[in-house]
Amino acid sequence: MNPDASVYGIALLLALASGFLIGAVPVKQVLRTSPYEVVKAGASGRVGRQIAVRDWMLGAQVAICAVLVIASMVAVRGLARSLHTNLGIEPRNTLLVDIELKMAGYLDSDVPPMQKRMIDAMESIPGVASTGLVGPWPPLQLWNNRSIVFADKTVDLRASNAAADPFTYSISPEYFRAAGTVLLSGRAFTWHDDKNAARVAVVNPEFASKLFGSAAKAIGGYYKMSDGTRIQVVGLVEEGKHTSNLAEAPQPAMFLPILQLPSESTWLVLRSPRDPQQLSAAIRAKLRELDPGLASYIQTWNIELGAVFFASRMAAISLGVLGVIGALLSITGVFGLAAYSVSKRLRELGIRMALGAQRKEVLEAALGRAFRLLVLARQQDFSWESWQAGCWLLSCIKLPRAIRWFWRARFWRCLWWDCSRPGFPPGVPYRSSLPC
């Protein structure tokens, strides 16, 4: 993610504000000091070279700390965007129930009737708005199931000729409503879409683009599975996320009726505004009524997604802490410089006041250096990429041989130390010949 001008502007304003505030403390002490007593004081000594070195060190410190502050702001902004990313589902007020039918002795043909009974039992619970079923895994899990599909005109069904490898889900008719997935066009499944009916599917826009060229051409179109089965697209749903990588590009996905593609792995999706603990107790009671041997795991979908957001949250927290530390280091360094500079210039400032200097002039004399260092540090951040690009361009211009040799040498120094920085001119290989 690239920070825009507003991020740099806020960071610059914060740095200038902190420099002004912390520099005002020693200046306030100076303004309260009697100028005649300061004039009587002895000389402060020669510290010209030490102050110059200290200035450069402080400027480097402020520049590095500014990078940390900007990085933390970008991380927090990225986390906020990721939390508001369209997931293709609505996890709020939703419970996930993982049921192991195989452990309870349900195999093959016994699975679909039991799944239908469980859905009917969950819908009878007071407060449950809708109940759906999905297998083998819900979206945004650490595990997923993918298949390969072919265009309808493809005859050679080898994997190399596949048109896409979409995420594949087996769902019940009410799954989209329970999961909060928006149906864009077409129809959802019904219980009549069983093994005796024509094979149908609901796909997302990315799937439609890869197989049919556009979403508008997908409804009513056909494609083939790896076994040659022709499937007709009857519906189109919104894009969503299917893995724990929230930054992933849109991926193709297809949803098939649970009665046409049975799945022994059963995940119930219940949407209800009721308290999760009370609803969980009611779900367990219903499952015991169906079969006391059913093992289940119940969790809210928001908590289940905790693993998905863990990486971005930890990165944001870590960079946020580094940003706070960087800001504190900047404030401490600028304060130390301002206090030291003012303490060494008490006699000079006292003489200025004795000679009639105004408050504004004293403030400018005391805070000018701190402000110049802050601006210089910010310019170092802004101009580094421009400096590298300039070295690269000047090394390629048809200048006299000696001048070009000089600029090439300067460019190689940039390349050696920082060729991997973001924003480096593309097409220049690391430690290899120049493009010109």
C-alpha positions as MATLAB code, in Angstrom:
seq = 'MNPDASVYGIALLLALASGFLIGAVPVKQVLRTSPYEVVKAGASGRVGRQIAVRDWMLGAQVAICAVLVIASMVAVRGLARSLHTNLGIEPRNTLLVDIELKMAGYLDSDVPPMQKRMIDAMESIPGVASTGLVGPWPPLQLWNNRSIVFADKTVDLRASNAAADPFTYSISPEYFRAAGTVLLSGRAFTWHDDKNAARVAVVNPEFASKLFGSAAKAIGGYYKMSDGTRIQVVGLVEEGKHTSNLAEAPQPAMFLPILQLPSESTWLVLRSPRDPQQLSAAIRAKLRELDPGLASYIQTWNIELGAVFFASRMAAISLGVLGVIGALLSITGVFGLAAYSVSKRLRELGIRMALGAQRKEVLEAALGRAFRLLVLARQQDFSWESWQAGCWLLSCIKLPRAIRWFWRARFWRCLWWDCSRPGFPPGVPYRSSLPC';
ca = [
       0.000    0.000    0.000;
       1.436    3.427   -0.981;
       0.862    6.377    1.380;
      -0.669    9.409   -0.292;
       0.079   13.092    0.229;
      -2.303   13.374    3.189;
      -0.263   10.882    5.218;
       2.963   12.784    4.569;
       1.212   16.069    5.326;
      -0.112   14.874    8.668;
       3.295   13.497    9.635;
       4.949   16.819    8.714;
       2.414   18.838   10.704;
       2.877   16.580   13.741;
       6.661   16.950   13.530;
       6.455   20.741   13.232;
       3.923   20.982   16.055;
       6.040   18.820   18.342;
       9.143   20.875   17.519;
       7.325   24.124   18.307;
       5.831   22.863   21.561;
       8.985   21.327   22.970;
      11.091   24.271   21.841;
       8.778   26.707   23.594;
       9.735   25.331   27.028;
      13.374   26.539   27.080;
      12.363   29.735   25.297;
       9.851   30.444   28.043;
      12.656   30.082   30.570;
      14.774   32.536   28.608;
      12.008   35.121   28.427;
      11.606   34.956   32.196;
      15.354   35.426   32.767;
      16.691   38.894   33.551;
      18.781   40.031   30.557;
      21.160   41.988   32.812;
      21.997   38.894   34.837;
      22.654   36.960   31.664;
      24.954   39.690   30.313;
      26.955   39.523   33.537;
      27.457   35.767   33.111;
      30.672   34.388   31.657;
      31.211   33.192   28.108;
      29.656   29.897   27.172;
      32.677   28.611   25.249;
      33.219   27.519   21.705;
      31.090   24.563   20.711;
      30.630   25.224   16.998;
      31.822   21.867   15.659;
      30.066   19.828   18.400;
      26.759   21.560   17.702;
      27.142   20.954   13.941;
      27.743   17.220   14.470;
      24.878   17.073   16.919;
      22.625   18.805   14.403;
      23.396   16.230   11.728;
      22.839   13.354   14.138;
      19.524   14.809   15.238;
      18.448   15.355   11.635;
      19.153   11.686   10.862;
      17.276   10.650   13.987;
      14.227   12.702   13.049;
      14.281   11.310    9.487;
      14.409    7.698   10.693;
      11.734    8.311   13.284;
       9.542    9.968   10.663;
       9.726    6.777    8.603;
       8.527    4.791   11.622;
       5.674    7.204   12.248;
       4.549    7.142    8.601;
       4.816    3.335    8.494;
       2.621    3.036   11.583;
       0.030    5.396   10.097;
      -0.023    3.424    6.847;
      -0.371    0.143    8.766;
      -3.301    1.416   10.813;
      -4.910    2.769    7.660;
      -4.377   -0.566    5.913;
      -5.918   -2.431    8.842;
      -8.960   -0.185    8.755;
      -9.359   -0.881    5.038;
      -8.937   -4.633    5.515;
     -11.559   -4.662    8.242;
     -13.983   -2.995    5.832;
     -13.102   -5.204    2.865;
     -16.061   -6.835    1.167;
     -15.727  -10.462    2.289;
     -18.712  -11.704    0.338;
     -20.323  -12.714    3.633;
     -21.814  -10.951    6.651;
     -20.321  -12.590    9.780;
     -22.238  -10.509   12.303;
     -25.113  -12.256   14.110;
     -24.046  -15.558   12.567;
     -23.067  -18.860   14.165;
     -21.040  -21.660   12.565;
     -21.794  -25.221   13.633;
     -19.292  -27.898   12.587;
     -20.872  -31.355   12.806;
     -18.993  -34.637   12.276;
     -21.527  -36.960   10.670;
     -18.915  -39.565    9.829;
     -17.992  -39.994   13.498;
     -21.666  -40.596   14.267;
     -21.845  -43.390   11.693;
     -23.478  -41.541    8.756;
     -21.930  -42.547    5.438;
     -22.716  -42.049    1.734;
     -26.478  -42.143    1.161;
     -27.281  -41.546    4.847;
     -25.657  -38.106    4.824;
     -28.062  -35.954    2.692;
     -31.267  -36.992    4.570;
     -29.593  -36.278    7.918;
     -28.362  -32.899    6.711;
     -31.900  -31.977    5.650;
     -33.242  -33.014    9.072;
     -30.627  -30.873   10.818;
     -31.519  -27.819    8.728;
     -35.221  -28.275    9.505;
     -34.434  -28.677   13.223;
     -32.320  -25.500   13.314;
     -35.003  -23.476   11.535;
     -37.501  -24.481   14.216;
     -35.445  -22.774   16.947;
     -37.098  -19.491   18.012;
     -35.167  -16.441   16.818;
     -33.323  -18.150   13.958;
     -33.868  -16.089   10.796;
     -32.303  -18.517    8.324;
     -30.200  -21.680    8.267;
     -27.828  -22.809    5.539;
     -25.323  -25.577    5.020;
     -21.938  -25.430    3.299;
     -19.216  -27.962    2.703;
     -16.507  -29.035    2.768;
     -15.415  -25.734    4.356;
     -16.927  -22.268    4.702;
     -15.187  -19.366    2.944;
     -12.178  -17.706    4.596;
     -10.886  -20.869    6.224;
      -7.306  -22.075    6.376;
      -8.409  -25.011    4.223;
     -10.259  -24.833    0.933;
     -11.417  -27.026   -1.900;
     -10.692  -26.237   -5.548;
     -11.689  -27.947   -8.791;
     -10.780  -27.512  -12.430;
     -13.408  -26.627  -15.008;
     -13.420  -26.402  -18.786;
     -15.213  -24.364  -21.392;
     -18.249  -26.086  -22.866;
     -16.568  -26.510  -26.253;
     -13.456  -28.168  -24.823;
     -13.117  -31.819  -25.877;
      -9.717  -32.711  -24.456;
     -10.313  -32.547  -20.677;
      -6.717  -32.586  -19.569;
      -5.676  -30.301  -16.719;
      -3.543  -28.216  -19.054;
      -6.693  -27.243  -20.998;
      -8.638  -26.113  -17.925;
     -10.226  -22.678  -18.152;
     -10.153  -22.028  -14.389;
      -9.620  -23.690  -11.022;
     -12.399  -22.165   -8.896;
     -13.103  -22.579   -5.212;
     -15.898  -25.134   -4.921;
     -18.656  -25.187   -2.311;
     -21.624  -27.499   -1.779;
     -24.483  -25.491   -0.303;
     -28.115  -25.782    0.691;
     -30.820  -23.534   -0.822;
     -30.837  -21.057    2.100;
     -27.063  -20.705    2.407;
     -26.755  -17.342    0.627;
     -29.390  -15.788    2.854;
     -27.826  -17.209    6.021;
     -24.295  -16.148    5.040;
     -25.367  -12.677    3.896;
     -24.086  -13.213    0.344;
     -25.838  -11.031   -2.220;
     -27.376  -12.741   -5.252;
     -26.735  -10.349   -8.146;
     -28.808  -12.046  -10.820;
     -30.462  -15.327  -11.660;
     -31.879  -17.635   -9.007;
     -30.701  -19.515   -5.953;
     -31.028  -23.271   -5.483;
     -34.116  -25.135   -4.328;
     -34.569  -28.589   -2.853;
     -35.708  -29.710   -6.301;
     -32.123  -29.328   -7.539;
     -31.264  -32.914   -6.629;
     -29.359  -35.700   -8.370;
     -32.320  -36.386  -10.672;
     -32.499  -32.772  -11.925;
     -30.278  -30.991  -14.405;
     -26.881  -30.025  -13.013;
     -26.784  -26.337  -12.083;
     -24.407  -23.906  -10.416;
     -24.162  -20.369   -9.058;
     -20.892  -18.577   -9.793;
     -19.205  -15.275   -9.008;
     -18.252  -12.542  -11.547;
     -14.605  -13.638  -11.724;
     -15.676  -17.150  -12.702;
     -18.067  -15.727  -15.287;
     -15.339  -13.540  -16.789;
     -12.907  -16.422  -17.172;
     -15.402  -18.917  -18.612;
     -17.802  -16.692  -20.551;
     -15.977  -13.419  -21.105;
     -18.366  -11.312  -18.980;
     -20.905  -11.690  -16.205;
     -23.780  -10.808  -18.528;
     -23.111  -13.886  -20.691;
     -22.851  -16.325  -17.781;
     -26.539  -16.864  -16.917;
     -27.787  -19.808  -18.938;
     -24.312  -20.761  -20.147;
     -22.708  -24.177  -19.748;
     -19.289  -25.399  -18.678;
     -17.769  -28.815  -17.991;
     -16.326  -30.506  -14.944;
     -13.246  -32.732  -15.113;
     -15.471  -35.834  -15.568;
     -17.220  -34.262  -18.566;
     -20.444  -33.344  -16.765;
     -22.095  -30.262  -18.264;
     -23.315  -27.716  -15.708;
     -25.583  -24.773  -16.392;
     -25.072  -21.443  -14.630;
     -28.360  -20.287  -13.079;
     -27.188  -17.532  -10.741;
     -24.516  -14.914  -10.102;
     -23.366  -13.820   -6.621;
     -21.101  -11.016   -5.455;
     -17.336  -11.253   -5.255;
     -15.832  -12.264   -1.942;
     -12.747  -13.548   -0.168;
     -12.046  -17.259   -0.019;
      -8.704  -17.576    1.787;
      -7.026  -15.984    4.784;
      -5.146  -13.628    2.432;
      -7.332  -10.525    2.462;
      -5.138   -8.841   -0.147;
      -5.756  -11.550   -2.734;
      -7.036  -10.653   -6.177;
     -10.594  -11.760   -7.031;
     -10.707  -15.535   -7.350;
     -13.242  -17.649   -9.296;
     -15.755  -19.552   -7.187;
     -18.694  -21.833   -7.911;
     -21.481  -23.044   -5.650;
     -23.201  -26.375   -6.322;
     -26.380  -27.835   -4.759;
     -25.684  -30.058   -1.784;
     -27.957  -32.760   -3.230;
     -25.967  -32.851   -6.481;
     -22.518  -32.688   -4.869;
     -22.889  -34.299   -1.405;
     -20.335  -33.445    1.263;
     -19.767  -35.464    4.425;
     -18.206  -32.391    6.026;
     -21.124  -30.381    7.383;
     -21.033  -26.735    8.435;
     -24.320  -25.160    9.448;
     -24.665  -21.382    9.153;
     -27.318  -19.866   11.432;
     -28.296  -16.198   11.294;
     -29.993  -14.923   14.421;
     -29.976  -11.781   16.586;
     -30.178  -13.911   19.752;
     -27.413  -14.156   22.342;
     -24.807  -16.640   21.024;
     -24.556  -18.564   24.297;
     -28.303  -19.071   24.588;
     -28.561  -19.977   20.916;
     -25.677  -22.460   21.249;
     -27.478  -24.215   24.074;
     -30.638  -24.471   21.973;
     -28.631  -25.863   19.024;
     -27.036  -28.576   21.160;
     -30.420  -29.531   22.534;
     -31.845  -29.928   19.024;
     -28.868  -32.002   17.912;
     -29.283  -34.334   20.918;
     -32.903  -34.817   19.938;
     -31.851  -35.840   16.437;
     -29.000  -38.120   17.510;
     -27.213  -38.137   20.888;
     -24.023  -39.283   19.133;
     -23.604  -36.131   17.023;
     -20.418  -34.227   17.872;
     -20.499  -30.504   17.206;
     -18.361  -27.399   17.504;
     -20.190  -24.057   17.737;
     -18.609  -20.642   17.333;
     -19.596  -17.214   16.099;
     -18.369  -16.420   12.607;
     -16.645  -13.249   13.807;
     -14.510  -15.230   16.259;
     -13.865  -17.883   13.622;
     -12.441  -15.151   11.380;
      -9.969  -14.133   14.085;
      -7.233  -16.187   12.424;
      -7.869  -14.372    9.150;
      -7.323  -10.913   10.649;
      -4.543  -11.993   13.025;
      -1.630  -11.190   10.712;
      -2.836   -7.715    9.736;
      -3.751   -6.872   13.334;
      -0.360   -7.946   14.686;
       1.453   -6.037   11.935;
      -0.564   -2.899   12.653;
       0.022   -3.177   16.397;
       3.764   -3.761   15.967;
       4.217   -0.860   13.546;
       1.993    1.295   15.737;
       4.287    0.666   18.711;
       7.328    1.442   16.569;
       5.642    4.636   15.412;
       5.007    5.737   19.000;
       8.617    4.969   19.904;
       9.807    6.899   16.862;
       7.663    9.882   17.786;
       9.004    9.828   21.358;
      12.576    9.637   20.085;
      11.977   12.562   17.750;
      10.420   14.646   20.518;
      13.238   13.771   22.932;
      15.929   14.585   20.378;
      14.437   17.907   19.336;
      13.806   18.866   22.952;
      17.389   18.013   23.875;
      18.747   20.073   20.997;
      16.511   23.038   21.783;
      17.319   22.964   25.494;
      21.050   22.600   24.873;
      21.109   25.318   22.233;
      19.175   27.770   24.372;
      21.308   27.050   27.467;
      24.473   27.755   25.480;
      23.031   30.948   23.976;
      21.660   32.536   27.161;
      24.172   35.341   27.017;
      23.460   36.015   23.319;
      19.712   35.989   23.822;
      20.060   38.184   26.890;
      22.063   40.716   24.913;
      19.429   40.660   22.178;
      16.709   41.411   24.725;
      18.831   44.105   26.374;
      19.309   45.737   22.998;
      15.548   45.787   22.441;
      14.867   42.547   20.568;
      11.186   41.706   20.364;
       9.669   38.444   21.585;
       9.166   37.287   17.975;
      12.858   37.811   17.181;
      13.962   35.883   20.262;
      11.639   32.998   19.365;
      12.995   32.939   15.810;
      16.582   32.886   17.042;
      15.879   30.079   19.520;
      13.556   27.849   17.438;
      14.860   28.496   13.929;
      17.443   25.721   14.065;
      14.986   23.157   15.357;
      12.522   23.982   12.591;
      15.236   23.853    9.927;
      16.320   20.417   11.132;
      12.766   19.139   11.042;
      12.212   20.421    7.508;
      15.572   19.009    6.390;
      14.712   15.598    7.832;
      11.371   15.559    6.023;
      13.052   16.609    2.766;
      15.433   13.680    3.122;
      12.474   11.302    3.121;
      10.776   13.005    0.170;
      13.835   13.454   -2.023;
      15.680   10.123   -1.642;
      13.810    8.395   -4.445;
      14.175   11.520   -6.614;
      17.912   11.537   -5.937;
      18.277    7.916   -7.025;
      16.202    8.459  -10.161;
      18.261   11.553  -10.986;
      21.501    9.597  -10.644;
      20.135    6.947  -12.985;
      18.929    9.437  -15.596;
      22.082   11.552  -15.582;
      24.210    8.437  -15.967;
      22.383    7.706  -19.253;
      22.424   11.161  -20.826;
      24.931   11.589  -23.652;
      27.222   13.939  -21.750;
      31.004   14.139  -22.209;
      32.769   10.925  -21.251;
      34.329   12.201  -18.018;
      31.051   13.662  -16.719;
      29.107   10.500  -17.595;
      31.778    8.416  -15.829;
      31.384   10.566  -12.711;
      27.601   10.243  -12.631;
      27.756    6.501  -13.298;
      30.028    6.133  -10.288;
      27.571    8.103   -8.151;
      24.722    5.947   -9.480;
      26.560    2.741   -8.616;
      26.958    3.986   -5.064;
      23.170    4.467   -4.874;
      22.639    1.042   -6.434;
      25.038   -0.705   -4.089;
      23.587    0.681   -0.888;
      19.875    0.912   -1.619;
      18.918   -0.682   -4.930;
      16.046   -2.584   -3.353;
      14.154    0.456   -2.057;
      10.554    0.815   -3.297;
      10.376    3.380   -6.076;
      13.781    2.482   -7.583;
      13.714    2.920  -11.384;
      12.332   -0.303  -12.886;
      14.369   -2.352  -15.296;
      17.727   -1.753  -13.567;
      19.037   -5.160  -12.410;
      20.888   -5.506   -9.127;
      24.661   -5.151   -9.551;
      24.528   -5.683  -13.305;
      25.163   -3.590  -16.395;
      23.365   -0.289  -16.779;
      20.537   -0.095  -19.338;
      22.379    2.580  -21.287;
];
